[in-house]
Amino acid sequence: MRILILFLFIPFAAQCQLLRVSVCNGDSTCNLGVDVPINGFKTSYLNHQVFKLNTGVVNEIKFNSSKDGLYNFLVAGVNFDLIIFPEDTLSLDIKIEEKKYSITTEGSNAVGNNYFIKFDNPKPKNFLSVRSRIDKAIDLESIYQIYIHHVDSLIGTFEVLYQNGSIKKNYLQAVTQYIKDNMGGFLFEYLDARYKRNWQVIQPYYGKYMEYLDTENKSTQQYIYWCIDWYYSSKYYGEVEKEDFDKLLGVYGYLYSLPSEFIDWKLSFTIAFCASRDSNEMDWKKAHEYFSKTYPNSPFKPFLDKFLEPYYNTKNTIDSDIVFIERDEGCKTLKDLVSKQFKGKPVFIDLWATWCGPCRQEFSYSKSLHEFLKKEGVEMLYLSIDDEKLDKTWRKTAQNLGLKGYHYLITKNMYFSIWEQFYADKKVSVPRYFLVDEKGTILNDDMPRPSSMNKLYSRIKALMGKK
């Protein structure tokens, strides 16, 4: 059984953060992917950096980020977040074995980060734990009070840690804001569905939650992002000129009381998102021109410019190594598609979507994966779960990202077939990876991610009966 052990030592200087990584996993190399925040703002794939690590030696990685923020780490298919401050010295001990992994930390705010990882930053499971109670509530005020009590109880865990000296005050403030921020999004997504987008009924509670949230703290970015999108889609959609960005971002007056960095963060992220999806909701080229003129000194500008380069330099002709398979309603299952299109050939399948950030992170490892699959005689199939209306976006995204291999936009029948067969009653989530043999038999429906590299390659060889 292969075990991956990483020891990360992170001493933070005033202007530079140094990451020291030692790896022991039986392989010669391993990759570490990090989403590095820009000026404290979480940037998702806008500033995703990949580092090649050598085993048996200490690898030093420097981050030129002097502010605290939410760092996302991806190694061997394991994804986790940490709140890190410049003055922190943090050591991580990560052990990965098959689908199980454990992360322990030592150093400043380490205990807080341990809890933060267990809370899953906090993800939907924290919302589901209170869902049954708010479902029974008969009025909106009751729902709101139950939810606020639940959020306060999550924060209470960290307040106890602060009182006993396990975490510093700055960490308590940051994690409090992140919990309020993320949990607020789940609450109003729920209310939006329950009250059928009745903005007049829900709107007063946006304001109440905003007071509870403390809008002066810029780490409320995700919640405000949700508010803008909901309000825009329910009230302003189709009425606001696409070029009128000030009006779009000024739906709420409080935006202008926030640090100016928030507005250019929001706009830069939206431009990157629309460009990557070829979205018709925004002319991203005009938006980029507007951004460059309005925020020439923005800390996000260099990252946005670099991110957009491949979308400006798109080819008029499709790469011959990128093959689009036309949709076939007769292929109702995954086995139908593989049997018809790849007779007698094993296939590695990447289930993805154009809007999926983690999917894009994994594409950083596609070149190495393609070389391995070609050597082993395995075909590569990218299976998109995007809506059929996004056919043009899907094709353009695959081409822009240079995803060599076969591509297929899933039909509704196949979507429900995959959902019933592999996800039971859970929501279909991506990315997910499958290995199918030359007879069309699914050998494994939950393969390691490409970022795990040698772990994935060894699994493919083992399943195909190769050493």
C-alpha positions in Angstrom: 0.0 0.0 0.0 1.5 3.3 -1.1 1.6 6.1 1.5 2.4 9.7 0.7 3.9 11.7 3.6 4.6 15.4 3.3 6.2 17.6 5.9 5.6 21.3 5.2 7.4 24.0 7.2 6.1 27.5 6.6 8.1 30.4 8.1 6.6 33.7 7.1 8.7 36.8 6.7 7.3 40.3 6.5 7.2 40.5 2.6 7.8 36.9 1.6 6.4 33.5 2.6 8.7 30.6 2.4 7.3 27.0 2.0 9.7 24.2 2.8 8.4 20.8 1.7 9.9 17.3 2.3 8.2 14.4 0.5 8.5 10.7 1.1 6.3 8.5 -1.1 8.5 6.1 -2.9 8.3 8.1 -6.1 11.0 10.5 -7.5 8.7 13.5 -7.9 5.4 14.9 -6.8 3.4 18.0 -7.6 2.0 20.5 -5.2 -0.7 22.9 -6.5 -1.5 26.1 -4.5 -4.2 28.7 -5.0 -2.4 31.8 -3.7 -4.5 34.7 -2.5 -3.8 38.2 -4.0 -3.7 40.9 -1.3 -5.7 38.6 1.0 -8.4 37.9 -1.6 -9.2 34.3 -2.6 -8.6 34.0 -6.3 -9.5 30.4 -7.2 -7.9 29.5 -10.5 -6.8 33.1 -11.3 -3.6 32.5 -9.3 -3.1 28.8 -9.3 0.5 27.8 -9.0 2.0 24.3 -9.5 5.3 23.3 -8.0 7.3 20.1 -8.8 8.7 18.6 -5.7 11.7 16.2 -5.5 11.7 13.4 -2.8 14.4 13.0 -0.3 15.4 16.7 -0.3 13.9 19.9 1.1 12.1 21.8 -1.5 11.8 25.6 -1.0 9.0 27.6 -2.5 8.5 31.3 -2.0 5.2 33.2 -2.1 5.4 37.0 -2.5 2.3 37.6 -0.6 2.6 39.6 2.6 -1.0 39.5 3.7 -3.1 36.8 5.3 -5.6 34.9 3.2 -7.2 31.6 2.4 -4.6 29.3 0.7 -5.9 26.2 -1.1 -3.6 23.2 -1.4 -3.9 20.3 -3.8 -1.6 17.3 -3.6 -2.2 13.7 -4.6 -5.9 14.4 -5.2 -6.4 15.8 -1.7 -7.7 19.4 -1.5 -7.8 21.5 1.7 -7.8 25.1 2.8 -5.8 26.9 5.5 -6.0 30.5 6.8 -2.4 31.7 6.9 -0.9 34.9 8.3 2.5 36.4 7.4 3.8 36.0 10.9 2.7 32.3 11.2 5.2 29.5 11.4 3.2 26.4 10.4 4.2 22.8 9.9 2.0 20.3 8.2 2.2 16.5 8.3 0.0 15.0 5.5 -0.5 11.3 5.1 -2.4 9.9 2.2 -3.4 6.3 1.7 -5.9 5.3 -1.0 -9.0 7.5 -0.3 -8.1 8.2 3.3 -5.9 11.0 4.4 -5.0 12.8 7.6 -3.6 16.3 8.2 -2.0 17.4 11.4 -0.4 20.8 12.1 2.1 22.3 14.5 2.9 26.0 15.1 1.0 29.3 15.3 -2.8 28.9 14.9 -2.2 25.2 14.1 -5.1 24.0 16.3 -7.4 26.5 14.6 -6.4 25.2 11.2 -7.0 21.6 12.3 -10.6 22.5 13.2 -10.9 24.6 10.0 -10.0 21.5 7.9 -12.5 19.3 9.8 -15.2 22.0 9.3 -14.4 21.7 5.6 -14.0 25.4 5.3 -17.2 25.3 6.0 -18.8 23.4 3.2 -22.5 22.3 2.6 -22.3 19.6 5.3 -22.5 22.3 7.9 -25.6 23.7 6.2 -27.2 20.2 6.0 -26.8 19.8 9.7 -29.3 22.5 10.3 -31.5 22.0 7.2 -34.0 19.7 8.9 -34.7 22.4 11.6 -35.2 25.3 9.2 -37.4 23.1 6.9 -39.9 22.9 9.8 -39.9 26.6 10.5 -43.1 28.2 9.4 -41.9 31.8 8.9 -38.8 33.6 7.6 -38.0 35.2 10.9 -37.8 31.8 12.6 -35.7 30.4 9.8 -33.3 33.3 10.2 -33.0 33.0 14.0 -32.4 29.3 13.9 -29.7 29.8 11.3 -27.9 32.6 13.1 -27.8 30.4 16.3 -26.2 27.6 14.2 -23.6 29.9 12.7 -22.8 31.3 16.2 -22.3 27.8 17.5 -19.8 27.0 14.8 -17.9 30.2 15.6 -18.1 29.3 19.3 -15.7 26.4 18.8 -13.0 28.9 17.8 -13.8 31.4 20.5 -13.0 28.6 23.1 -9.7 28.0 21.3 -8.9 31.7 21.5 -9.8 31.8 25.2 -7.5 29.0 26.1 -4.6 30.5 24.0 -4.6 27.9 21.2 -5.2 30.5 18.5 -4.4 34.2 18.1 -7.0 37.0 18.0 -6.3 37.7 14.3 -7.1 34.1 13.5 -10.3 34.2 15.4 -11.4 37.3 13.5 -10.5 35.8 10.2 -12.2 32.4 10.7 -15.3 34.1 12.2 -15.6 36.2 9.0 -15.1 33.2 6.7 -17.7 31.1 8.5 -20.3 34.0 8.4 -19.4 34.6 4.8 -19.8 31.1 3.5 -22.7 30.1 5.7 -24.6 33.2 4.6 -24.4 32.1 1.0 -26.0 28.7 1.8 -28.8 30.4 3.8 -29.9 32.8 1.0 -29.5 30.1 -1.6 -32.0 28.1 0.4 -34.4 31.1 0.9 -34.1 32.0 -2.8 -35.5 28.5 -3.6 -38.0 28.3 -0.8 -39.6 31.6 -1.5 -39.3 31.3 -5.3 -37.1 34.3 -5.9 -39.5 36.6 -4.2 -37.0 39.4 -3.7 -39.4 41.7 -1.7 -39.9 39.1 0.9 -36.2 38.1 1.2 -34.5 41.4 0.8 -34.9 42.7 4.4 -33.0 39.7 5.6 -30.1 40.4 3.3 -29.7 43.7 5.1 -30.0 42.0 8.5 -27.4 39.5 7.7 -25.1 42.2 6.3 -25.2 43.9 9.6 -24.4 40.6 11.3 -21.6 40.0 8.8 -19.8 43.4 9.3 -19.3 44.7 5.8 -16.2 46.7 6.6 -14.2 43.5 6.6 -13.3 42.7 3.0 -13.2 39.0 3.7 -17.0 39.1 3.2 -16.2 38.8 -0.5 -18.0 35.6 -1.2 -21.3 36.6 0.5 -21.4 39.9 -1.3 -20.6 38.1 -4.6 -23.6 35.9 -4.0 -25.8 38.9 -3.2 -24.8 40.8 -6.4 -25.4 37.8 -8.6 -28.8 37.0 -7.0 -30.0 40.6 -7.2 -28.7 41.0 -10.7 -30.3 37.8 -12.0 -33.7 38.4 -10.3 -34.2 42.1 -10.9 -31.6 43.5 -13.3 -31.1 40.7 -15.7 -31.6 42.0 -19.2 -32.1 45.5 -18.0 -28.5 46.6 -17.3 -26.2 47.4 -20.2 -23.4 44.9 -20.2 -20.8 47.7 -20.4 -22.2 49.6 -17.5 -20.0 47.9 -14.9 -20.3 50.6 -12.3 -24.0 50.2 -12.2 -23.8 46.5 -12.1 -21.4 46.5 -9.2 -23.3 49.4 -7.5 -26.5 47.5 -7.0 -25.9 47.9 -3.3 -24.6 51.3 -2.2 -22.5 49.6 0.6 -20.1 48.3 -2.0 -18.6 51.8 -2.3 -18.0 51.8 1.5 -15.8 48.7 1.1 -12.1 48.9 0.3 -11.7 49.8 -3.4 -9.7 46.5 -3.9 -13.0 44.6 -3.4 -14.5 46.1 -6.6 -11.6 45.3 -8.8 -11.3 41.9 -7.3 -15.0 41.2 -8.1 -14.6 42.5 -11.6 -11.3 40.8 -12.4 -12.7 37.4 -11.2 -15.9 37.9 -13.3 -14.0 38.8 -16.4 -11.8 35.7 -16.0 -14.9 33.5 -15.5 -16.8 34.9 -18.5 -13.7 34.6 -20.8 -13.1 31.0 -19.7 -16.7 30.1 -20.5 -17.1 32.3 -23.6 -20.1 33.6 -21.7 -22.5 35.9 -23.6 -23.5 37.7 -20.3 -20.5 39.9 -20.7 -18.3 41.1 -23.5 -15.2 40.2 -21.6 -12.8 41.8 -24.0 -14.5 45.2 -23.5 -14.7 44.5 -19.8 -10.9 43.8 -19.8 -10.3 47.1 -21.6 -12.5 48.9 -19.1 -10.7 47.2 -16.2 -7.2 48.1 -17.5 -8.2 51.8 -17.9 -10.1 52.1 -14.6 -7.7 50.0 -12.4 -4.3 50.3 -14.0 -2.5 49.8 -10.7 -4.7 47.0 -9.4 -2.8 44.1 -7.8 -5.1 41.7 -9.8 -4.3 43.2 -13.2 -1.0 41.2 -13.9 -2.8 37.9 -13.0 -5.8 38.7 -15.1 -3.7 39.7 -18.1 -1.8 36.5 -17.9 -4.9 34.4 -17.4 -6.6 35.9 -20.5 -3.6 35.4 -22.9 -4.7 32.1 -24.2 -8.3 33.4 -24.8 -7.0 36.3 -26.9 -4.7 34.0 -28.8 -7.2 31.4 -29.8 -6.7 29.5 -33.0 -9.2 29.6 -35.9 -8.5 26.0 -36.6 -9.1 23.2 -34.1 -6.0 21.2 -33.0 -6.1 17.8 -34.8 -5.4 16.1 -31.5 -8.7 17.6 -30.1 -11.6 15.5 -31.4 -15.2 16.3 -30.7 -17.7 13.4 -30.9 -21.1 14.5 -32.0 -23.9 13.9 -29.5 -25.8 10.7 -30.0 -29.2 10.3 -28.2 -28.9 6.5 -28.8 -25.9 6.4 -26.4 -27.9 6.3 -23.1 -25.2 5.0 -20.9 -21.4 5.4 -20.4 -21.0 1.8 -21.7 -23.0 2.6 -24.8 -20.7 5.5 -25.7 -17.4 3.7 -25.0 -18.5 0.5 -26.8 -19.6 2.5 -29.9 -16.7 5.0 -30.1 -13.7 3.1 -28.7 -14.1 -0.5 -29.8 -11.3 -2.7 -28.5 -9.5 0.2 -26.7 -9.3 1.0 -23.0 -10.4 4.5 -22.1 -9.6 7.0 -19.3 -12.6 9.3 -18.7 -12.5 12.8 -17.2 -16.0 13.9 -16.1 -15.9 17.7 -16.0 -17.7 21.0 -16.7 -16.6 24.4 -18.1 -17.6 26.1 -14.8 -15.7 23.7 -12.5 -12.6 25.3 -10.8 -11.1 22.1 -9.4 -11.4 20.5 -12.9 -9.3 23.3 -14.3 -6.7 22.8 -11.5 -6.4 19.2 -12.6 -5.8 20.2 -16.2 -2.4 21.6 -15.1 -1.4 17.9 -15.1 -2.9 16.9 -18.4 0.3 17.0 -20.4 2.0 14.4 -18.2 -1.2 12.3 -18.1 -1.6 12.3 -21.9 2.0 11.2 -22.4 1.5 8.3 -19.9 -1.8 7.2 -21.5 -0.4 7.3 -25.0 2.5 5.1 -23.9 0.1 2.6 -22.3 -2.3 2.6 -25.3 -5.2 4.2 -23.4 -7.5 6.7 -25.1 -8.4 10.0 -23.3 -12.1 11.0 -23.2 -13.3 14.3 -21.7 -16.9 13.9 -20.8 -18.6 17.3 -20.1 -21.8 17.6 -18.0 -22.5 21.1 -19.3 -26.0 22.0 -20.6 -26.4 21.4 -24.3 -27.0 25.2 -24.7 -23.3 25.6 -23.9 -22.2 23.6 -26.9 -20.2 26.5 -28.3 -18.7 27.3 -24.9 -17.7 23.7 -24.3 -15.9 23.4 -27.6 -14.1 26.7 -27.3 -13.0 26.0 -23.7 -11.6 22.6 -24.6 -9.7 24.2 -27.5 -8.5 27.2 -25.5 -7.2 24.9 -22.7 -5.5 22.6 -25.2 -7.2 19.5 -23.9 -5.9 16.9 -26.3 -8.1 13.8 -26.7 -11.7 13.0 -27.4 -14.6 15.2 -26.2 -18.2 14.5 -25.7 -21.1 16.7 -24.4 -23.3 14.5 -22.3 -27.0 13.9 -23.2 -29.7 14.1 -20.6 -30.3 10.4 -20.7 -26.6 9.7 -20.1 -26.5 12.3 -17.3 -29.3 10.6 -15.4 -27.8 7.2 -16.1 -24.4 8.2 -14.5 -26.2 9.9 -11.6 -28.2 6.7 -10.8 -25.3 4.3 -11.3 -22.5 6.2 -9.6 -23.9 8.9 -7.3 -27.0 7.2 -5.8 -29.1 10.0 -4.3 -26.3 12.5 -4.1 -25.7 15.5 -6.5 -23.4 14.8 -9.5 -20.1 16.3 -8.6 -17.0 16.9 -10.8 -14.3 16.2 -11.4 -14.5 12.5 -11.4 -12.4 9.9 -13.2 -13.2 6.5 -14.7 -11.2 3.7 -16.3 -12.9 1.5 -18.8 -11.3 -1.6 -20.4 -11.3 -2.6 -24.1 -14.5 -4.6 -23.6 -16.4 -1.6 -22.2 -16.3 -2.8 -18.6 -15.8 0.0 -16.0 -12.8 -1.1 -14.0 -13.0 1.8 -11.6 -15.5 4.7 -11.3 -13.5 6.8 -8.9 -9.9 6.9 -10.0 -7.3 9.2 -8.3 -7.0 12.7 -9.7 -4.3 13.5 -12.3 -2.6 15.7 -9.7 -1.7 12.5 -7.8 0.4 11.5 -10.9 2.3 8.3 -10.0 -0.5 7.1 -7.7 -2.9 7.4 -10.7 -0.5 5.8 -13.1 0.2 2.9 -10.9 -3.5 2.3 -10.4 -4.1 2.3 -14.1 -1.3 -0.2 -14.7 -2.6 -2.4 -11.9 -6.2 -2.4 -13.2 -5.0 -3.3 -16.7 -2.8 -6.1 -15.4 0.5 -4.4 -16.1 3.4 -4.0 -13.7 
